Amino acid sequence: MSHIVRAALVQATWTGDTESMIAKHEEHAREAARQGAKVIGFQEVFNAPYFCQVQEPEHYRWAEPVPDGPTVRRMQDLARETGMVIVVPVFEIEDAGFYYNTAAVIDADGTYLGKYRKHHIPQVRGFWEKYYFRPGNLGWPVFDTAVGRVGVYICYDRHFPEGWRQLGLNGAHLVYNPSATHRGLSSHLWQLEQPAAAVANLYYVAAINRVGQEEYGDNDFYGTSYFVDPRGQFVGEVASDKQEELLVRDLDFRLIDDVRQTWAFYRDRRPDAYEGLMKP
């Protein structure tokens, strides 16, 4: 396995329908593969609009099973075609009344490795997610992929340091954070929280945000997606705040060992002293 991992992410505008949205992401993935990328991640519920700006039962139609739904199966074919690991965020239905905000992780040979379900579910104006999603119940899995150990943390999760730390303790080298966040609410936090998490936990983070406005609300998704290294430094330029964009960046995984030796945060943890963190 190479120490240098060429990784990609996509921030996209909503096309108006699922078929064209998926097709657009397939083309971005093929372009990333042409540029030599070996792993790619998409934005939160990438094959749908961000329907959580409203609370309407019609939007349950976007949900599908994972891994046996049409989108994940199609992404498995895409992974086999491109030879890339793919992180696929979708609206999951497990059973009647059991819905989750989920990301499937597919290996470079098309193998479905597993899924992460978003733990922290917001319920504020423009982000009415509790109407649709149950809290995640699968822990913080880290997946052994063709490019290394990959984890996922979804959007609102990023405000909670505990999950970032658990992903690090579970061995993550790279964590994808697919999101849908708008300009007026959290833009001042966007370039603070994920770099801080990368430093605190000493791994790479791929922060992905939707871009543009959609028909179900006033949220102005501001893009500015990026990769950040374990020192908290951006890897290359940050993406546009207005335009759809594919980012492809080289991540040197040797930096993880170097930083963990220099900043011995895992060595100096005091789990014996953290009992109070478990209190409600």
Residue pairs with C-beta under 8 A, 6 or more apart in sequence:
1 146
1 147
1 148
3 252
3 253
3 254
4 250
4 251
4 252
4 253
5 38
5 39
5 147
5 148
5 174
5 250
5 251
5 253
6 35
6 36
6 37
6 38
6 39
6 248
6 249
6 250
6 251
7 37
7 38
7 39
7 40
7 147
7 174
7 204
7 206
7 227
7 248
7 249
7 250
7 251
8 28
8 29
8 32
8 35
8 37
8 39
8 40
8 41
8 84
8 246
8 247
8 248
8 249
9 40
9 41
9 42
9 176
9 206
9 208
9 225
9 227
9 246
9 247
10 25
10 28
10 29
10 32
10 40
10 41
10 42
10 43
10 46
10 208
10 244
10 245
10 246
10 247
11 43
11 208
11 209
11 210
11 211
11 223
11 225
11 239
11 240
11 244
11 245
11 247
12 21
12 24
12 25
12 28
12 42
12 43
12 46
12 210
12 211
12 244
13 210
13 211
13 212
13 244
14 21
14 49
14 50
14 210
14 212
14 214
14 215
15 21
15 24
18 47
18 48
18 62
18 71
21 46
21 47
21 48
22 47
22 71
22 74
25 42
25 46
25 47
26 74
26 78
28 40
28 246
29 40
29 78
29 82
29 84
29 86
30 81
30 82
31 246
32 40
32 82
32 84
32 246
32 248
33 82
33 83
33 84
35 248
36 248
37 84
37 248
38 83
38 84
38 85
38 108
38 146
38 147
39 84
39 85
39 86
39 87
39 145
39 146
39 147
39 150
39 174
40 84
40 85
40 86
40 87
41 86
41 87
41 89
41 176
41 178
41 206
41 208
42 86
42 87
42 88
42 89
42 178
42 208
43 89
43 178
43 179
43 180
43 208
43 209
43 210
44 50
44 89
44 101
44 154
44 155
44 178
44 179
44 180
44 208
44 210
45 51
45 62
45 89
45 90
45 91
45 101
45 180
46 88
46 89
46 90
46 178
47 62
47 71
47 90
48 62
48 90
48 91
49 214
49 215
49 216
50 180
50 210
50 214
50 216
50 217
50 219
50 221
51 59
51 62
51 132
51 216
52 59
52 126
52 127
52 128
52 129
52 131
52 132
52 180
53 126
53 127
53 128
53 214
53 216
53 217
53 218
53 219
54 128
54 216
54 217
55 128
55 131
59 132
60 93
60 99
60 132
62 91
63 91
63 92
63 93
63 99
64 70
64 71
64 72
64 90
64 91
64 92
64 93
65 92
65 93
65 94
66 72
66 90
66 92
66 102
66 104
66 115
67 73
67 76
67 104
67 112
67 115
69 90
69 92
71 88
71 90
72 88
72 90
72 104
72 106
72 112
75 86
75 88
75 104
75 106
76 106
76 110
76 111
76 112
77 110
78 84
78 86
79 85
79 86
79 106
79 107
79 108
79 109
79 110
80 109
80 110
83 108
83 109
84 108
85 105
85 106
85 107
85 108
85 145
85 146
85 147
85 150
86 105
86 106
87 103
87 104
87 105
87 106
87 150
87 152
87 176
87 178
88 103
88 104
88 105
88 106
89 101
89 102
89 103
89 152
89 154
89 178
90 102
90 103
90 104
91 99
91 100
91 101
91 102
91 132
91 133
92 99
92 100
92 101
92 102
92 115
92 117
93 99
94 100
98 134
99 132
99 133
99 134
100 117
100 118
100 133
100 134
100 136
101 117
101 118
101 121
101 129
101 132
101 133
101 136
101 154
101 155
102 115
102 116
102 117
102 118
102 136
103 115
103 116
103 152
103 154
103 176
103 178
104 112
104 114
104 115
105 112
105 113
105 114
105 115
105 116
105 143
105 145
105 150
105 152
106 112
106 113
107 113
107 143
107 145
107 146
108 145
108 146
108 147
109 146
113 143
113 144
113 145
114 138
114 141
114 143
115 138
115 141
116 136
116 138
116 140
116 141
116 151
116 152
116 153
116 154
117 135
117 136
117 137
117 138
118 133
118 135
118 136
118 154
118 155
118 156
118 157
119 135
119 136
119 157
119 160
119 163
120 135
120 156
120 157
120 159
120 160
120 163
121 129
121 130
121 133
121 134
121 135
121 156
122 129
122 130
122 156
123 129
123 130
123 131
126 182
126 185
126 217
126 218
126 219
127 156
129 156
139 166
140 151
140 153
140 163
140 166
140 167
140 170
141 151
141 170
142 149
142 150
142 151
142 167
142 170
142 171
142 172
143 149
143 150
143 151
147 174
148 173
148 174
148 253
149 171
149 172
149 173
149 174
150 172
150 173
150 174
150 175
150 176
151 167
151 170
151 172
151 174
151 175
151 176
152 175
152 176
152 177
152 178
153 163
153 164
153 167
153 175
153 176
153 177
154 177
154 178
154 179
155 177
155 178
155 179
155 180
155 181
157 163
157 177
158 164
158 177
158 179
158 193
158 194
158 197
158 207
159 189
159 193
161 197
161 200
162 277
164 175
164 197
164 200
164 201
165 200
165 201
167 175
167 201
167 203
168 201
168 202
168 203
168 266
169 266
172 201
172 203
173 203
173 204
173 253
173 256
174 203
174 204
174 205
174 206
174 251
175 197
175 203
175 204
175 205
175 206
176 205
176 206
176 208
177 194
177 205
177 206
177 207
177 208
178 208
179 207
179 208
179 209
179 210
180 209
180 210
180 219
180 221
181 187
181 190
181 209
181 210
181 221
181 222
182 219
182 220
182 221
182 222
183 220
183 221
183 222
183 241
184 220
187 222
187 224
190 207
190 209
190 222
190 224
191 224
191 226
191 238
194 205
194 207
194 226
194 228
195 205
195 228
195 232
195 233
195 234
196 232
197 205
198 204
198 205
198 228
198 229
198 230
198 231
198 232
199 230
199 231
199 232
199 263
200 265
201 265
202 230
202 256
202 259
202 260
202 263
202 265
202 266
203 230
203 256
204 227
204 228
204 229
204 230
204 235
204 251
204 253
204 256
205 227
205 228
206 225
206 226
206 227
207 225
207 226
207 227
207 228
208 225
209 221
209 222
209 223
209 224
209 225
210 221
210 223
211 221
211 222
211 223
211 239
211 240
211 241
211 242
211 243
211 244
211 245
212 220
212 221
212 242
212 244
213 219
213 220
213 221
214 221
222 241
222 242
223 239
223 240
223 241
223 242
223 243
223 244
223 245
224 238
224 239
224 240
224 241
225 238
225 239
225 245
225 247
226 234
226 235
226 236
226 238
226 239
226 247
227 234
227 235
227 236
227 247
227 249
227 251
228 234
228 235
229 235
229 251
229 252
229 255
230 255
230 256
230 259
230 260
231 255
231 259
235 249
235 250
235 251
236 247
236 249
239 245
239 247
260 266
